[in-house]
């Protein structure tokens, strides 16, 4: 196989040169690992790369041309209908982790008897840290057993935004491949191809944190403006420091459908404050809230870089606590009241015991 042919499968995986190089070399040398951990933010190409690798391994003509291949095998993989490529997502209910019974009844038999048609089989787990979180050790250990005793013709592809939430033993059984946030130019191209107006694109990119899925979501309807307005409203409420108003706001935010995106945007706002205080504009797009430069300057003078950075860290800790099943309203109460009183470290939050897997 020539170098140009080998590079073709991943032509549709944008701006991930390092990851593509690793996977291309594995295909060229016929040394694909039995298990990979694709780690990085959502919306940067991890799942597309996993499906492309599966197609490259199963394509009967060994053409390995990814999304351009029109053979029956590749078309069925893209449609999710090939018996030797299974994409197993977190369940819809509860804590979304996979049950031990499901692993024993569905995953283990697949690893024992596959492949059914092709020469190899692939199991793809988007959001693996949600399917097999470290706090649900039973499900994680059931997966681990299959990773420790791999069959030669079965490849595992675990995709994760937060690999530290997987068991260390699972991480150690996988070859890790890092996927990076997408550069602004790549996001601009994606938004342009989706018909997003030129007026919206820069602001959606600035708040996307390099994630195409978030940039597209922000560019939809009035989502972006509502998010910016709410961030500014939170900042104003914190500055006013009226406890009753902050508790009411926390109650309102706890019911927001896009709370994660909102907290991410709030963190970017205070990151901007820290940058203005330090008189530096870092990152590929400079300030995320560039249109609010006067307000950023005011907050920078009031807070200084250290306190602004502490707020960013507190927001991140609050997001993690909520994801780990802390009471959302209590977590937001602690965050907003802490900001208003100058205590930028989040209170110790009671995390509910996870449900049994």
Buried (B, 14 or more C-beta within 10 A) or exposed (E): BEEEBBBBBBEBBBBBEEBBEBBBEBBBEEEBBBBBBBBBBBBBBBBBBBBBBBBBBBBEEEBBBBBEBEBEBBEBBBEEEBEBBBBBBBBEEEBEBBBBEBBEEEBBEBBEEBBEEBEBBBBBBBBBBBBBBEBBBBBBBBBBEBBEEBBEBBBBBBBBBBBEBBBEEBBEBBBBBEBBBBBBEBBBBBBEEEEBEEEBBBBBBBBBBBBBEBBBBBBEEEBBEEBBEBBBEBBEBBBEBEEEBBBEBBEEBBEBEBBEBBBBBBBBBBBBBBBBBBEEEEBEBEBBBBEBEEBBEBBBEEBBBEBBBBBBBBBBBBBBBBBBBBBBBBBBBBBBBBBBEEEBEBBEBEBEEBEEB
